[in-house]
Amino acid sequence: MPGAVTQIEDHKGDHYYDVMKRIHETIDPRSYLEIGTRTGGSLILSKCVSVAVDPKFHITSNIIGAKPACFFYQMTSDRFFKSVDIAPIIGGEIDFAFLDGMHLFEFLLRDFYNTEKLCGKHSIIALHDCLPPDVRYTSRYERDSDIRKDASHPHWWAGDVWKVPVILRRMRPDLHIIALDAPPTGLILVTNLDPASRVLENGYRAVVDEFSQLSLESLGLDKLSEELGVISTAKLKAFEDIASHLS
């Protein structure tokens, strides 16, 4: 039998910034949460009340723009979710969230279920870096540059957060998930949320133990794409497209 597919062509869809911008424009969120802001390249797209979390900001431009308010929390996401009550700050639920923090699946999984608690049923949570085009980008350690030295983009590092949408598919079939071929490393959109669900939180230890043993080398990029049902960003050009694919 042939081995698992470990490298595919780079994604050909719209850049994830363009997709994020389109979502902001079409759903017009009242509130936005971002985990892993870093330089602010994605935060700048928001025009609503926004909350940004990062253990060490490196803001390089005017990211306030048209926002009526923007709150910065320079701390880990775990500390943020434990110590900050953002509902009174943003005036209710989170309408749109972008999770791009630590590139280890156990961190992103916690960020997801903690964010879901603060959302409404029709809110959207976006996950970055979950569709790497090369398994060499999926080391659990960013400093493993030797693994990526012969890759097309040796500076890319996605970690193993690709496991999170797989976990969501298997453990939370109630969620509506769309996987997009947005360069450089994919974009996942999740809605039909249930802020009362504790399935992921209660099963956290067991699922981390289980998925720690799963490698993308053994699963294969083709199987990952098949399981997640990756589609082209061209299919999300208008509000009706987004609504139809996330319902």
C-alpha positions as CSV (number, residue, x, y, z in Angstrom):
1,M,0.0,0.0,0.0
2,P,1.2,3.5,-0.7
3,G,2.4,5.6,2.2
4,A,0.4,8.5,3.7
5,V,0.5,11.8,1.8
6,T,2.9,14.1,3.6
7,Q,3.0,17.1,1.2
8,I,0.5,18.8,-1.0
9,E,0.5,22.0,-3.1
10,D,0.3,25.3,-1.3
11,H,-3.3,26.4,-0.8
12,K,-4.7,28.4,-3.8
13,G,-7.6,30.2,-2.1
14,D,-7.8,33.7,-0.8
15,H,-5.4,34.7,2.0
16,Y,-6.9,34.2,5.4
17,Y,-6.7,37.9,6.0
18,D,-9.0,38.4,3.0
19,V,-11.4,35.8,4.3
20,M,-11.4,37.3,7.8
21,K,-12.1,40.7,6.3
22,R,-15.0,39.3,4.3
23,I,-16.5,37.8,7.4
24,H,-16.2,41.0,9.3
25,E,-17.9,42.9,6.5
26,T,-20.7,40.3,5.9
27,I,-21.7,39.5,9.5
28,D,-20.9,42.9,10.9
29,P,-20.1,41.6,14.5
30,R,-20.8,43.7,17.5
31,S,-17.9,42.2,19.4
32,Y,-14.6,40.5,18.5
33,L,-12.1,38.4,20.5
34,E,-8.7,37.5,19.3
35,I,-6.3,35.1,20.9
36,G,-2.7,35.5,19.6
37,T,-2.6,39.0,18.3
38,R,1.2,39.4,18.0
39,T,1.7,42.3,15.5
40,G,-2.0,43.1,15.0
41,G,-2.3,42.1,11.3
42,S,-5.6,40.4,11.8
43,L,-6.9,42.6,14.7
44,I,-6.7,45.6,12.3
45,L,-9.6,44.1,10.3
46,S,-12.1,44.5,13.2
47,K,-14.3,47.6,13.3
48,C,-16.3,46.7,16.4
49,V,-15.6,46.5,20.2
50,S,-12.5,44.2,20.3
51,V,-10.6,42.2,22.9
52,A,-7.0,41.2,22.1
53,V,-5.0,38.6,24.2
54,D,-1.3,37.9,23.7
55,P,1.5,37.2,26.2
56,K,3.8,39.6,24.4
57,F,2.4,42.1,21.9
58,H,4.5,43.3,19.0
59,I,2.0,45.9,17.5
60,T,3.5,47.4,14.4
61,S,0.8,49.7,13.1
62,N,-2.3,51.7,14.1
63,I,-4.7,48.8,14.8
64,I,-7.4,50.9,16.5
65,G,-8.9,52.2,13.3
66,A,-12.7,52.6,13.5
67,K,-13.1,50.5,16.6
68,P,-15.2,52.2,19.3
69,A,-13.1,50.4,21.9
70,C,-10.2,47.9,22.0
71,F,-9.0,46.1,25.1
72,F,-5.5,44.5,25.3
73,Y,-4.6,41.8,27.8
74,Q,-0.9,41.0,27.8
75,M,-1.1,37.5,29.3
76,T,-1.6,33.9,28.4
77,S,-5.0,32.8,27.2
78,D,-5.4,30.5,30.2
79,R,-4.9,33.3,32.6
80,F,-7.2,35.5,30.6
81,F,-10.1,33.1,30.7
82,K,-9.6,32.5,34.4
83,S,-9.3,36.1,35.5
84,V,-11.2,38.3,33.1
85,D,-15.0,38.6,32.8
86,I,-15.4,40.2,29.4
87,A,-19.2,40.1,29.1
88,P,-19.7,43.5,30.9
89,I,-16.7,44.9,28.9
90,I,-18.1,44.1,25.5
91,G,-21.7,44.3,26.4
92,G,-22.8,40.7,26.0
93,E,-21.7,37.7,23.9
94,I,-18.7,37.4,21.5
95,D,-20.0,37.5,17.9
96,F,-16.7,36.6,16.2
97,A,-13.5,35.1,17.6
98,F,-10.2,34.3,16.0
99,L,-7.9,31.8,17.8
100,D,-4.3,31.9,16.7
101,G,-2.4,31.4,20.0
102,M,0.1,28.7,20.9
103,H,0.4,26.2,18.1
104,L,-0.1,23.1,20.3
105,F,-3.4,21.3,20.0
106,E,-4.0,21.1,23.8
107,F,-3.8,24.9,24.0
108,L,-6.1,25.5,21.1
109,L,-8.6,23.0,22.4
110,R,-8.8,24.9,25.7
111,D,-9.0,28.2,23.9
112,F,-11.9,26.8,21.9
113,Y,-14.1,25.5,24.7
114,N,-13.3,28.6,26.8
115,T,-14.3,30.9,24.0
116,E,-17.4,28.9,23.2
117,K,-18.7,29.6,26.7
118,L,-18.7,33.3,25.9
119,C,-20.4,33.0,22.5
120,G,-24.0,32.7,21.2
121,K,-25.3,29.8,19.1
122,H,-24.7,31.8,15.9
123,S,-21.4,33.3,16.8
124,I,-18.4,32.2,14.6
125,I,-15.1,31.0,16.0
126,A,-12.2,30.9,13.4
127,L,-9.2,28.6,13.9
128,H,-5.9,29.3,12.2
129,D,-3.1,26.9,11.0
130,C,-5.1,23.7,11.0
131,L,-4.6,22.8,7.3
132,P,-0.8,22.7,6.8
133,P,0.3,21.7,3.3
134,D,3.4,19.9,4.5
135,V,3.8,17.7,7.6
136,R,7.2,19.3,8.2
137,Y,5.4,22.4,9.4
138,T,3.7,20.4,12.2
139,S,6.5,19.8,14.7
140,R,5.4,20.5,18.2
141,Y,8.5,22.7,18.6
142,E,9.0,25.9,16.6
143,R,12.8,25.7,17.2
144,D,12.9,22.4,15.2
145,S,14.1,24.3,12.1
146,D,16.1,21.4,10.8
147,I,12.9,19.5,10.1
148,R,11.7,22.4,7.9
149,K,15.0,23.4,6.3
150,D,14.2,21.6,3.0
151,A,10.5,22.6,2.9
152,S,9.1,25.1,0.5
153,H,8.7,27.6,3.4
154,P,11.2,26.7,6.1
155,H,10.0,29.6,8.3
156,W,6.4,28.3,8.5
157,W,5.4,26.6,11.7
158,A,1.8,25.4,12.3
159,G,2.4,23.0,15.2
160,D,-0.1,20.2,15.7
161,V,-3.3,22.3,16.0
162,W,-4.6,20.4,12.9
163,K,-5.8,17.9,15.5
164,V,-8.4,20.3,16.9
165,P,-10.9,20.4,14.0
166,V,-10.6,16.6,13.9
167,I,-11.4,16.4,17.6
168,L,-14.4,18.8,17.1
169,R,-15.7,16.7,14.2
170,R,-15.5,13.5,16.2
171,M,-16.6,14.7,19.6
172,R,-19.0,17.5,18.7
173,P,-21.0,16.5,15.7
174,D,-23.5,19.3,16.7
175,L,-21.0,21.9,15.5
176,H,-21.1,23.3,12.0
177,I,-17.5,23.3,10.7
178,I,-16.2,24.6,7.4
179,A,-12.5,24.1,6.4
180,L,-11.1,26.6,3.9
181,D,-8.1,26.4,1.6
182,A,-6.9,29.9,2.8
183,P,-3.1,30.4,2.5
184,P,-0.8,29.9,4.1
185,T,-2.0,27.1,6.4
186,G,-5.8,27.0,6.2
187,L,-8.7,28.5,8.1
188,I,-11.5,26.7,10.0
189,L,-14.8,28.4,10.8
190,V,-17.1,26.9,13.5
191,T,-20.6,27.9,14.4
192,N,-23.9,26.4,15.8
193,L,-22.1,26.8,19.1
194,D,-23.4,25.6,22.5
195,P,-22.0,27.7,25.3
196,A,-23.5,25.3,27.8
197,S,-21.7,22.3,26.4
198,R,-19.0,20.8,28.6
199,V,-18.2,17.8,26.4
200,L,-14.7,19.0,25.4
201,E,-13.8,20.3,28.9
202,N,-15.0,17.2,30.7
203,G,-13.2,14.9,28.2
204,Y,-10.1,17.0,27.9
205,R,-7.6,14.8,29.6
206,A,-8.7,11.7,27.8
207,V,-8.8,13.3,24.4
208,V,-5.4,14.9,24.9
209,D,-4.0,11.5,25.8
210,E,-5.6,9.9,22.8
211,F,-4.6,12.5,20.2
212,S,-1.1,12.9,21.5
213,Q,-0.4,9.6,19.8
214,L,-1.8,10.7,16.4
215,S,0.7,12.1,13.9
216,L,-0.1,13.7,10.6
217,E,2.6,11.5,9.0
218,S,0.5,8.5,9.8
219,L,-2.9,10.1,9.1
220,G,-1.9,11.8,5.8
221,L,-2.8,15.2,4.4
222,D,-5.3,13.7,2.0
223,K,-7.2,12.0,4.8
224,L,-7.1,15.2,6.9
225,S,-8.6,17.1,4.0
226,E,-11.2,14.4,3.4
227,E,-12.3,14.2,7.0
228,L,-12.6,18.0,7.3
229,G,-14.2,18.4,3.9
230,V,-12.0,21.3,2.7
231,I,-13.6,23.7,0.3
232,S,-12.4,26.7,-1.8
233,T,-12.6,30.2,-0.4
234,A,-14.3,31.1,-3.7
235,K,-17.4,29.5,-2.3
236,L,-17.7,32.1,0.5
237,K,-17.9,35.4,-1.5
238,A,-21.2,36.7,-0.1
239,F,-23.3,36.6,3.1
240,E,-25.6,34.0,1.6
241,D,-22.6,31.8,0.9
242,I,-21.3,32.0,4.4
243,A,-24.8,31.4,5.8
244,S,-25.4,28.4,3.6
245,H,-22.1,26.7,4.4
246,L,-22.4,27.3,8.1
247,S,-26.0,26.1,8.6
